[in-house]
Amino acid sequence: MTTFSRRTFAFAGLSSLALTAACGNGIASRGSDVIDARVDATLNHLYSNYPNTRGLADKAAGMLVMPLVTEAGFGVGGAYGRGALQVEDVTVDYYSTAKANIGLQIGAQQYAHVLFFMTENALLDFRRSSGWAAGADIEYAVLDEGGSVAAETTTALAPVIAVVFAQAGLRVGATLEGTKYSRIIP
């Protein structure tokens, strides 16, 4: 049986974080101007490729837009990205997202995602938390090849709906469970 020391685990985690930093995810960027430009480009891409997401945006109390999240792993993995929280199409805060995991995995990917806060309470809970972790309470809207959003009745009634898109890389799929969001000052 192989055991990992804390030092080995920390080194592997930092190595994965360094790998994600090397993939151009906005670490050490010029701050809010870069994040704002990426958020605008991401929303334009989302609305033009998946027009039904505009309806979600119109109904949402707020949206957390993460334009570029880089995820990498080799046994131990991590993900990092930065984005903005918008309420009524105005950026009100900036956030980072981070995720660490261990298990059978290898590869790297980049993707964008938007969390649609469908109720005022869900938005307030998110904004009041010192670090909000995505869990089983998020419903996923599936983007199909025809450019529409497939959402069931249960998804439409969910307080938070996640749309993950623009995936590129050597890993298949993306999940937001275990992802932590923290307010930042860019």
Short mmCIF file of the C-alpha atoms (twelve columns), coordinates in Angstrom:
data_MODEL
# 
_entry.id   MODEL 
# 
loop_
_atom_site.group_PDB 
_atom_site.id 
_atom_site.type_symbol 
_atom_site.label_atom_id 
_atom_site.label_alt_id 
_atom_site.label_comp_id 
_atom_site.label_asym_id 
_atom_site.label_seq_id 
_atom_site.Cartn_x 
_atom_site.Cartn_y 
_atom_site.Cartn_z 
_atom_site.pdbx_PDB_model_num 
ATOM 1   C CA . MET A 1   0.000   0.000  0.000   1 
ATOM 2   C CA . THR A 2   1.352   3.376  -0.988  1 
ATOM 3   C CA . THR A 3   1.134   6.152  1.572   1 
ATOM 4   C CA . PHE A 4   1.544   9.824  0.887   1 
ATOM 5   C CA . SER A 5   3.220   12.120 3.359   1 
ATOM 6   C CA . ARG A 6   1.895   15.621 3.881   1 
ATOM 7   C CA . ARG A 7   4.962   16.953 2.088   1 
ATOM 8   C CA . THR A 8   4.295   14.761 -0.979  1 
ATOM 9   C CA . PHE A 9   0.637   15.738 -0.997  1 
ATOM 10  C CA . ALA A 10  1.483   19.461 -0.682  1 
ATOM 11  C CA . PHE A 11  4.097   19.218 -3.441  1 
ATOM 12  C CA . ALA A 12  1.682   17.468 -5.788  1 
ATOM 13  C CA . GLY A 13  -1.024  20.036 -5.065  1 
ATOM 14  C CA . LEU A 14  1.339   22.965 -5.653  1 
ATOM 15  C CA . SER A 15  2.603   21.322 -8.835  1 
ATOM 16  C CA . SER A 16  -0.952  21.024 -10.141 1 
ATOM 17  C CA . LEU A 17  -1.629  24.656 -9.231  1 
ATOM 18  C CA . ALA A 18  1.565   25.730 -11.005 1 
ATOM 19  C CA . LEU A 19  0.461   23.762 -14.058 1 
ATOM 20  C CA . THR A 20  -2.895  25.519 -14.064 1 
ATOM 21  C CA . ALA A 21  -1.134  28.877 -13.742 1 
ATOM 22  C CA . ALA A 22  1.000   28.063 -16.758 1 
ATOM 23  C CA . CYS A 23  -2.121  27.525 -18.871 1 
ATOM 24  C CA . GLY A 24  -3.024  31.227 -19.001 1 
ATOM 25  C CA . ASN A 25  -5.925  31.359 -16.572 1 
ATOM 26  C CA . GLY A 26  -5.458  34.955 -15.495 1 
ATOM 27  C CA . ILE A 27  -3.046  34.599 -12.582 1 
ATOM 28  C CA . ALA A 28  -0.925  37.757 -12.317 1 
ATOM 29  C CA . SER A 29  -3.012  39.528 -14.935 1 
ATOM 30  C CA . ARG A 30  -3.778  43.240 -15.070 1 
ATOM 31  C CA . GLY A 31  -6.719  42.863 -12.766 1 
ATOM 32  C CA . SER A 32  -10.312 43.839 -13.238 1 
ATOM 33  C CA . ASP A 33  -9.938  45.122 -16.821 1 
ATOM 34  C CA . VAL A 34  -8.795  41.714 -18.033 1 
ATOM 35  C CA . ILE A 35  -11.482 39.882 -16.061 1 
ATOM 36  C CA . ASP A 36  -14.199 42.239 -17.368 1 
ATOM 37  C CA . ALA A 37  -13.066 41.767 -20.972 1 
ATOM 38  C CA . ARG A 38  -13.049 37.981 -20.563 1 
ATOM 39  C CA . VAL A 39  -16.496 38.004 -18.922 1 
ATOM 40  C CA . ASP A 40  -17.937 40.064 -21.802 1 
ATOM 41  C CA . ALA A 41  -16.386 37.749 -24.412 1 
ATOM 42  C CA . THR A 42  -17.638 34.670 -22.540 1 
ATOM 43  C CA . LEU A 43  -21.201 35.967 -22.315 1 
ATOM 44  C CA . ASN A 44  -21.163 36.927 -26.010 1 
ATOM 45  C CA . HIS A 45  -19.975 33.397 -26.864 1 
ATOM 46  C CA . LEU A 46  -22.592 31.814 -24.595 1 
ATOM 47  C CA . TYR A 47  -25.509 33.856 -25.930 1 
ATOM 48  C CA . SER A 48  -24.526 33.483 -29.593 1 
ATOM 49  C CA . ASN A 49  -23.881 29.729 -29.422 1 
ATOM 50  C CA . TYR A 50  -26.631 28.848 -26.938 1 
ATOM 51  C CA . PRO A 51  -29.392 31.448 -27.401 1 
ATOM 52  C CA . ASN A 52  -31.703 29.859 -24.803 1 
ATOM 53  C CA . THR A 53  -29.263 30.842 -22.067 1 
ATOM 54  C CA . ARG A 54  -30.387 34.437 -22.585 1 
ATOM 55  C CA . GLY A 55  -33.734 33.431 -21.043 1 
ATOM 56  C CA . LEU A 56  -31.926 32.051 -17.981 1 
ATOM 57  C CA . ALA A 57  -29.966 35.292 -17.662 1 
ATOM 58  C CA . ASP A 58  -33.115 37.389 -17.909 1 
ATOM 59  C CA . LYS A 59  -34.778 35.409 -15.098 1 
ATOM 60  C CA . ALA A 60  -31.699 35.175 -12.846 1 
ATOM 61  C CA . ALA A 61  -31.169 37.398 -9.809  1 
ATOM 62  C CA . GLY A 62  -27.441 37.335 -10.621 1 
ATOM 63  C CA . MET A 63  -24.788 35.411 -12.541 1 
ATOM 64  C CA . LEU A 64  -21.282 34.342 -11.641 1 
ATOM 65  C CA . VAL A 65  -19.298 34.182 -14.871 1 
ATOM 66  C CA . MET A 66  -16.049 32.211 -14.863 1 
ATOM 67  C CA . PRO A 67  -14.560 32.778 -18.327 1 
ATOM 68  C CA . LEU A 68  -11.575 30.465 -18.027 1 
ATOM 69  C CA . VAL A 69  -11.029 27.695 -15.517 1 
ATOM 70  C CA . THR A 70  -7.957  25.531 -15.954 1 
ATOM 71  C CA . GLU A 71  -8.046  22.065 -14.428 1 
ATOM 72  C CA . ALA A 72  -5.113  19.651 -14.402 1 
ATOM 73  C CA . GLY A 73  -4.255  16.490 -12.584 1 
ATOM 74  C CA . PHE A 74  -1.944  13.551 -12.356 1 
ATOM 75  C CA . GLY A 75  -3.204  11.593 -9.360  1 
ATOM 76  C CA . VAL A 76  -3.597  14.854 -7.480  1 
ATOM 77  C CA . GLY A 77  -5.429  17.589 -9.337  1 
ATOM 78  C CA . GLY A 78  -6.521  21.142 -9.046  1 
ATOM 79  C CA . ALA A 79  -8.373  23.874 -10.850 1 
ATOM 80  C CA . TYR A 80  -8.240  27.649 -10.762 1 
ATOM 81  C CA . GLY A 81  -9.937  30.546 -12.488 1 
ATOM 82  C CA . ARG A 82  -11.202 34.077 -11.924 1 
ATOM 83  C CA . GLY A 83  -14.432 35.775 -12.887 1 
ATOM 84  C CA . ALA A 84  -17.099 38.275 -11.963 1 
ATOM 85  C CA . LEU A 85  -20.486 38.343 -10.298 1 
ATOM 86  C CA . GLN A 86  -23.019 40.351 -12.272 1 
ATOM 87  C CA . VAL A 87  -26.349 41.642 -11.024 1 
ATOM 88  C CA . GLU A 88  -28.572 43.288 -13.650 1 
ATOM 89  C CA . ASP A 89  -25.677 43.164 -16.165 1 
ATOM 90  C CA . VAL A 90  -23.355 45.132 -13.852 1 
ATOM 91  C CA . THR A 91  -20.255 43.637 -12.218 1 
ATOM 92  C CA . VAL A 92  -20.613 43.909 -8.441  1 
ATOM 93  C CA . ASP A 93  -17.756 41.648 -7.216  1 
ATOM 94  C CA . TYR A 94  -14.854 39.557 -8.452  1 
ATOM 95  C CA . TYR A 95  -14.315 35.930 -7.479  1 
ATOM 96  C CA . SER A 96  -11.779 33.187 -7.831  1 
ATOM 97  C CA . THR A 97  -12.605 29.527 -8.069  1 
ATOM 98  C CA . ALA A 98  -10.362 26.767 -6.795  1 
ATOM 99  C CA . LYS A 99  -10.688 23.031 -6.564  1 
ATOM 100 C CA . ALA A 100 -8.399  20.266 -5.362  1 
ATOM 101 C CA . ASN A 101 -8.917  16.546 -5.685  1 
ATOM 102 C CA . ILE A 102 -7.116  13.265 -5.465  1 
ATOM 103 C CA . GLY A 103 -7.860  10.066 -7.297  1 
ATOM 104 C CA . LEU A 104 -7.460  8.274  -10.582 1 
ATOM 105 C CA . GLN A 105 -7.003  11.116 -13.055 1 
ATOM 106 C CA . ILE A 106 -4.611  12.368 -15.665 1 
ATOM 107 C CA . GLY A 107 -4.810  15.260 -18.082 1 
ATOM 108 C CA . ALA A 108 -5.754  18.891 -18.332 1 
ATOM 109 C CA . GLN A 109 -8.684  20.896 -19.605 1 
ATOM 110 C CA . GLN A 110 -9.981  24.414 -19.757 1 
ATOM 111 C CA . TYR A 111 -13.614 25.420 -19.662 1 
ATOM 112 C CA . ALA A 112 -15.945 28.285 -18.874 1 
ATOM 113 C CA . HIS A 113 -18.979 28.183 -16.659 1 
ATOM 114 C CA . VAL A 114 -21.771 30.432 -15.513 1 
ATOM 115 C CA . LEU A 115 -23.762 30.011 -12.321 1 
ATOM 116 C CA . PHE A 116 -27.251 31.447 -12.656 1 
ATOM 117 C CA . PHE A 117 -28.677 32.392 -9.238  1 
ATOM 118 C CA . MET A 118 -32.384 31.994 -9.885  1 
ATOM 119 C CA . THR A 119 -33.597 33.315 -6.519  1 
ATOM 120 C CA . GLU A 120 -32.672 36.352 -4.431  1 
ATOM 121 C CA . ASN A 121 -32.033 34.040 -1.461  1 
ATOM 122 C CA . ALA A 122 -29.530 31.931 -3.409  1 
ATOM 123 C CA . LEU A 123 -27.724 35.088 -4.516  1 
ATOM 124 C CA . LEU A 124 -27.693 36.517 -0.972  1 
ATOM 125 C CA . ASP A 125 -26.400 33.237 0.484   1 
ATOM 126 C CA . PHE A 126 -23.594 33.277 -2.065  1 
ATOM 127 C CA . ARG A 127 -22.658 36.915 -1.462  1 
ATOM 128 C CA . ARG A 128 -22.769 36.630 2.341   1 
ATOM 129 C CA . SER A 129 -20.555 33.553 2.527   1 
ATOM 130 C CA . SER A 130 -16.844 33.910 3.174   1 
ATOM 131 C CA . GLY A 131 -16.189 31.042 0.773   1 
ATOM 132 C CA . TRP A 132 -19.031 29.308 -1.043  1 
ATOM 133 C CA . ALA A 133 -18.552 25.680 -2.079  1 
ATOM 134 C CA . ALA A 134 -20.473 24.196 -4.972  1 
ATOM 135 C CA . GLY A 135 -22.194 20.979 -4.036  1 
ATOM 136 C CA . ALA A 136 -25.135 18.785 -4.828  1 
ATOM 137 C CA . ASP A 137 -27.517 21.765 -4.655  1 
ATOM 138 C CA . ILE A 138 -26.453 22.940 -8.120  1 
ATOM 139 C CA . GLU A 139 -28.505 21.731 -11.077 1 
ATOM 140 C CA . TYR A 140 -26.767 21.452 -14.440 1 
ATOM 141 C CA . ALA A 141 -28.323 22.647 -17.674 1 
ATOM 142 C CA . VAL A 142 -27.103 20.493 -20.539 1 
ATOM 143 C CA . LEU A 143 -26.057 22.218 -23.749 1 
ATOM 144 C CA . ASP A 144 -26.940 20.162 -26.802 1 
ATOM 145 C CA . GLU A 145 -25.402 20.232 -30.271 1 
ATOM 146 C CA . GLY A 146 -28.304 22.273 -31.631 1 
ATOM 147 C CA . GLY A 147 -27.377 25.241 -29.475 1 
ATOM 148 C CA . SER A 148 -30.211 24.999 -26.994 1 
ATOM 149 C CA . VAL A 149 -30.306 24.447 -23.272 1 
ATOM 150 C CA . ALA A 150 -32.032 21.297 -22.116 1 
ATOM 151 C CA . ALA A 151 -33.523 21.886 -18.685 1 
ATOM 152 C CA . GLU A 152 -36.047 19.738 -16.932 1 
ATOM 153 C CA . THR A 153 -38.804 21.121 -14.712 1 
ATOM 154 C CA . THR A 154 -36.697 20.341 -11.635 1 
ATOM 155 C CA . THR A 155 -33.759 22.221 -13.140 1 
ATOM 156 C CA . ALA A 156 -35.946 25.204 -13.953 1 
ATOM 157 C CA . LEU A 157 -37.045 25.384 -10.301 1 
ATOM 158 C CA . ALA A 158 -33.495 25.063 -8.885  1 
ATOM 159 C CA . PRO A 159 -32.039 27.999 -6.946  1 
ATOM 160 C CA . VAL A 160 -28.686 27.718 -8.790  1 
ATOM 161 C CA . ILE A 161 -28.243 26.480 -12.349 1 
ATOM 162 C CA . ALA A 162 -24.776 25.807 -13.765 1 
ATOM 163 C CA . VAL A 163 -23.895 25.881 -17.437 1 
ATOM 164 C CA . VAL A 164 -20.448 24.459 -18.275 1 
ATOM 165 C CA . PHE A 165 -19.275 25.046 -21.847 1 
ATOM 166 C CA . ALA A 166 -16.337 25.689 -24.184 1 
ATOM 167 C CA . GLN A 167 -14.447 22.659 -22.953 1 
ATOM 168 C CA . ALA A 168 -11.029 22.033 -24.427 1 
ATOM 169 C CA . GLY A 169 -8.314  19.660 -23.355 1 
ATOM 170 C CA . LEU A 170 -7.492  16.073 -22.664 1 
ATOM 171 C CA . ARG A 171 -10.011 15.422 -19.883 1 
ATOM 172 C CA . VAL A 172 -13.624 14.606 -20.587 1 
ATOM 173 C CA . GLY A 173 -16.404 16.469 -18.820 1 
ATOM 174 C CA . ALA A 174 -16.330 18.929 -15.996 1 
ATOM 175 C CA . THR A 175 -18.069 18.998 -12.677 1 
ATOM 176 C CA . LEU A 176 -18.243 21.870 -10.247 1 
ATOM 177 C CA . GLU A 177 -18.829 19.790 -7.116  1 
ATOM 178 C CA . GLY A 178 -16.203 20.571 -4.506  1 
ATOM 179 C CA . THR A 179 -15.326 23.854 -6.185  1 
ATOM 180 C CA . LYS A 180 -14.858 26.775 -3.810  1 
ATOM 181 C CA . TYR A 181 -15.590 30.365 -4.779  1 
ATOM 182 C CA . SER A 182 -13.937 33.232 -2.895  1 
ATOM 183 C CA . ARG A 183 -14.280 36.987 -3.263  1 
ATOM 184 C CA . ILE A 184 -11.078 38.650 -4.518  1 
ATOM 185 C CA . ILE A 185 -9.728  42.106 -5.207  1 
ATOM 186 C CA . PRO A 186 -8.124  41.917 -8.655  1 
# 
